[in-house]
Amino acid sequence: MQFKKSLALLALMTTALVACGPSAPLTQTSTGKTVEGDKAISGKVTGSKVGSSTKIAVFGAFTNVSGNKIDAENQTIDTDITLVVAPVKDGAYNFALPKAPQKAHGAFLKIFAFNDTNGNSVYDDSEVKSKEATMSFAIGIGYSGAEDADGNKVVVDPLSSFKDFNFKLD
């Protein structure tokens, strides 16, 4: 009888965790491939330069235990890149951060708003961008700590999303 109760409790907890998956839209790579999602992030983008080409970028790389850089598609890369982008609509955004690739053990990522004037879904040096927020990822912990674009430290429990990550684009 005790075994059945334990099994039922385990099934209930597993169902609850699965139901806590990303409740936000998935992001895409610059090539248009949809990336599996993890914890949600949302906020506003304000300023005189916000327009129809404004996007949010997650920039950087995941790393493995050997220190190799990995993109959101589990491929080894040489330098940090725009991992994924998400649209800004009516001055707001909401998306699921990319799920860490199989090889990844950690990451320090940058998140910012930018005007994708050439439409390539990659931040280019000639494009206007906001101040950067930073986000950390660690295997076994997930996305748990961050600093918003204003320099405020944010720590979120494993089941909560990152809210009110606001950017200014002037």
ABEGO torsion letter per residue (X at the ends): XAAAAAAAAAAAAAAAAAAABBABBBBBBAAGBBBBBBBBBBEBBBEAABBAABBBBBBEBBBBAAGBBBBAAGBBBABBBBABBBBBBGGBBBBBBBBBBAABABBBBBBBBBBBAAGAGBBBAABBBBBBBBBBBBBGAEBABBBBAAGBBBBBBAABBBBGBBBBBX
